[in-house]
Amino acid sequence: MKMNAKQLIIAAAVFAAAGSAMADQTFPYVEFSNAPSTKTRAEVAAEVRTPAVAQSEYVEFNKVPRGKTRAEVRAELQQAYASGELAAIRNTEFVEFSHVASTRTREEVRKEAIQAAKAKNVGSGS
């Protein structure tokens, strides 16, 4: 009887899955292939050749103004730094690392790190 119950449960599950697979669509299919046309083929071809439609897909830039060269931009930037225009906002976003020699020896830094670790005060360096 256990085998029959198991087979009955499996059969019910298979029928439920098959029934849900045969469910109807949630939206009706709309057929557009036989839609009546309101324009003739010649009217559509003429509309495609109009400037508004003909140039909407691809725009060719014929009269683009010439931009500045890299040297011109760099010269302007140097002039702005020299005149003080950019002095106030220089390095506000990015950190500028400079190569500065340490005033302490390696041994001094090592001793300080050991003392800080012993005091569990690693985050507050001097």
Buried (B, 14 or more C-beta within 10 A) or exposed (E): EEEEEEEEEEEEEEEEEEEEEEEEEEEEEEEEEEEEEEEEEEEEEEEEEEEEEEEEEEEEEEEEEEEEEEEEEEEEEEEEEEEEEEEEEEEEEEEEEEEEEEEEEEEEEEEEEEEBEEEEEEEEEE
